[in-house]
């Protein structure tokens, strides 16, 4: 099978192989297709416990507004950026 890639994608793949991230372009493409298959075949059943936990938190009233969250996040980021 022959696959034609846009030149910039082929150049990137070849650079990744040269950097040692993949053994070959074929290996990189095999991993990329495997990842796509996993994404498209995922029924998200693994997420159900997380959704159930979130819904239970909402029912208990254990929530904050989006504005409160972003204020908290901004404060946290400022702390992390301060030497």
C-alpha positions as CSV (number, residue, x, y, z in Angstrom):
1,X,0.0,0.0,0.0
2,X,1.3,3.5,-0.8
3,X,0.2,6.4,1.3
4,X,0.8,10.0,0.2
5,X,1.2,12.6,2.9
6,X,1.5,16.3,2.6
7,X,5.2,17.3,2.4
8,X,5.1,19.1,5.8
9,X,3.7,16.0,7.5
10,X,6.3,13.7,5.9
11,X,9.1,16.1,6.9
12,X,7.8,16.2,10.5
13,X,7.7,12.4,10.6
14,X,11.2,12.0,9.2
15,X,12.5,14.5,11.8
16,X,10.8,12.5,14.6
17,X,12.5,9.3,13.3
18,X,15.8,11.1,13.1
19,X,15.4,12.3,16.7
20,X,14.8,8.7,17.8
21,X,11.2,9.1,18.8
22,X,10.2,6.4,16.3
23,X,12.1,3.6,14.7
24,X,10.6,4.4,11.3
25,X,7.9,6.4,9.6
26,X,5.9,3.2,9.3
27,X,6.1,2.7,13.1
28,X,4.9,6.3,13.7
29,X,2.0,5.9,11.3
30,X,1.1,2.5,12.9
31,X,0.9,4.2,16.3
32,X,-1.1,7.1,15.0
33,X,-3.7,4.8,13.4
34,X,-3.9,2.7,16.5
35,X,-4.5,5.8,18.6
36,X,-7.2,7.0,16.2
37,X,-8.9,3.5,16.3
38,X,-8.8,3.7,20.1
39,X,-10.5,7.1,20.1
40,X,-13.2,6.1,17.5
41,X,-13.9,2.8,19.2
42,X,-14.1,4.1,22.7
43,X,-17.6,3.9,24.1
44,X,-16.6,6.1,27.1
45,X,-17.8,3.4,29.6
46,X,-14.7,4.2,31.7
47,X,-16.1,7.7,32.2
48,X,-19.4,6.6,33.8
49,X,-18.1,6.5,37.4
50,X,-16.7,10.0,37.0
51,X,-20.0,11.3,35.7
52,X,-21.9,9.6,38.5
53,X,-19.5,11.1,41.0
54,X,-20.0,14.6,39.5
55,X,-23.8,14.2,39.4
56,X,-23.8,13.2,43.1
57,X,-21.7,16.3,43.9
58,X,-24.2,18.5,42.2
59,X,-27.1,16.9,44.0
60,X,-25.3,17.6,47.3
61,X,-24.8,21.2,46.3
62,X,-21.0,20.7,46.3
63,X,-20.4,23.1,43.4
64,X,-18.9,26.5,42.6
65,X,-19.7,28.9,39.9
66,X,-17.5,29.2,36.8
67,X,-16.4,32.6,37.9
68,X,-15.3,31.2,41.3
69,X,-13.4,28.4,39.6
70,X,-11.6,30.8,37.3
71,X,-10.7,33.1,40.2
72,X,-9.3,30.1,42.1
73,X,-7.4,28.9,39.0
74,X,-5.9,32.4,38.3
75,X,-4.7,32.5,41.9
76,X,-3.2,29.0,41.7
77,X,-1.4,29.9,38.4
78,X,0.0,33.1,40.0
79,X,1.4,31.0,42.9
80,X,3.0,28.6,40.5
81,X,4.6,31.3,38.4
82,X,6.0,33.1,41.5
83,X,9.6,32.2,42.1
